């Protein structure tokens, strides 16, 4: 049985409290407009205490991003364990992004900024975990596409690795964009946002379907 000391438990609690405070203000203002002083005030810690947990604001930003990405990955993982064929499972994975977007629209804006905030120490736990989650998502899609090829519900000529990367990149980019300009749909009364999203995701999913 593993043993966690009281100090370790307290550290995890404080770390989670700091991440929760940072998440709230990063969602409201973005990366550039937030200071460690503001985060410390919301978290009710001193700024010195924040630096005992996170080396800088970038690392804390990645910690917040990891929290969102971890939630997304866990949902995708749950979907991947259904007993549907490969094609239907891949379709459910695509739509799992949509359900996540509906619940956490700010997460996509935050994830997009991870590539824009400049260099971060690649030895940082949160940077490494962030990259690991990205890799795991790709591998999950590859496995489901391979499953579909084996049960013939997905076309045989598709390159599983290339298809997985393409799908994930298209979906994430699609919801990045929607998180920024989603309200623009109100300017076109003939276009319903939900119908448009479902149409686009069905269109993407059907690229894996066998030719009839």
N, C-alpha and C positions, 0 to 999 in steps of 0.2 A: 504494500500500500504506500503510495506516495504521500509525503508529508509536506504541507505548506505552512511556513512559519507565520506567526501573526504579522510580522513586519512585511512579509511578502503579500499577504492578503490585503493589508492596508495600502500597500503600494499600488496594487491592482485597482482597488477602489478609487484612490485618488487619481490615478491615471485615467480611469473611465470618466470621472467627473470632469477632468480637464478636457478630454476629447468631446464630451457632451456640450460643454460650454463653447468650445471652439467651433463645433459643428453648427451651433445656433447662429453665431455671429458671421461665420464664413458664408453660410447660406444667405444671410441678409445682405452682406456687403461685398463678398468676394475676397480674394486673397490680398490684393494690394491695399485695400482700404482698412484693413484690420491690423491692429498692433498687439503685441504680446501684453501690453499694459491693459488693453480692453479685455482680452481673454482672461487675464488674471483677476480682473475685477468681477467679471461674470462668474468665474469659477470659485471666487472667494478664496483665492490663494495669493500669495505674494508672487511677483514676477520671478524672484529668485527661486521660489519653489517650482515654478513652471520649468525653469532651466535645469532643474534636477531630474526632470522626467523627459524633456525634449531639448535637443541641442539648439534648435532654432525654429522659426515659424514654419519653414518649409517642411521640416520633419513632422510637425504637428498637423500640418495640412494633409500630408500623406497618411497620417494616422486616422484622420477623419475620412479620407477617401477609402482607406482600407475597411473601415467599418461599413460603409455603404456597399463596397464591392463584395465583402464577405457575405452580407445579407443576400445580395443578388446571386452569388455563386451557390449558396445553400438552397435557394429556390430552384435554380437550374438543376442542381444535383437531384433534388427531390423529383422533379419532372422526369429526369432521365431514367429513373428507376421504375417507371410505369411499364406495363406489359404490352403496350401497343407496339406495332411494327416500327421499323426505323424511320420511315417517312413521317408517320403521324407523330412520333416522339420528337422529331426535328421540328415539326410545325409547332408543337406545344412549347418547345424551347424558345422558338422565335416569339411566340405570343407571351411567354413568361416575362420577356423584356418589357412588353407593353404593360402588363399588369404591375410590374415593378415601377415603371415610369409614372403610372397613374398614382401610385402611392408615394413615390419619392422623386418628384420631378426635379427638385433642386440637386439631387445627387448627380445627375448627368452633367449639369453645368459645372459642378465641382470637379468631376472626373476629367472633363475636358481641359480644365485649367492646370491639371497635373503636368501636362506636357509644355506649359507656357511659363511656369514660374522660375525657370532657370535651373542650373545644376544643383543636385543634391548628393550628399554622401552616399555612394552606392553600397556602403557597408551598413547603412541604417537599416534596422530591423523592419521598419515600416515600408521603406522603399523596396526591400527584398520581398516582403510579404505581398506588396502590391503587384510586383512583377510575377510572383509565383501564382497569384490568383488569376492573372491574365493568361498565363500559360495553361493553368488547369481548365479554364473555360474553353480554350481552343481544343485541348485534348478531349474534353467531354464531347464537343461537337464532332470531332474526328471519330470517336468511338461510336456515336449514334449513326453517323453516315456510313461507317463500315457495317454496322448492324443492318442498316437498310439495304446495302448492297448485297449482303449475305441472304436476306430474306426476300430479295428482289423488289422491295417497295421503293427503292431508290435506284436511279439509272446507273448502269454499270460503268459507263464511260467517264464518270465524274472523278476527279482527283480529290480524295477525301481531305487531304491536308489543305489544298488550295481552296476547296469549297468551304471548309471550316473557317479559315481566315477571312474569306470574302464575306461570309454571312455575318460573322461577329463584327467586322469592320463596318459593313453596311448598316447593321442594326444600331450599333453604338453611335455612329455618325448621324444616322437618321434621328435618333432621340436627342442627341446633342442639339441638333438644329431645331427640333420641335420645342425643346426647353427654352430656346432663345426667342423664337418667333411664333410660338403657338397661338398667341393672341391675334396674329395677323389673319387667322381664319375668319375672324369676325368681320373683316373688311370684304369678304367674298361670301355673301349669303347663299350662294349656290353650292358651296363646298362645306360639307359637314366634316369636322375634324375626326370624329370617331370612325366614320365611314371611310375616310381617306386613309387613316392609319391601318385599318383592317384590310383594305384593298391592297395597300402597299406591302404589308406583311404576307398576305396570301400570295401575291405576285412573286415575292422573294422565295417563299417556301416552295412554290410550284416549280422553281428552276431545278429542283432535285427529283421531280416526279419522272418516272419512265416515259419515254415517247410512246404514244399509242398509235 
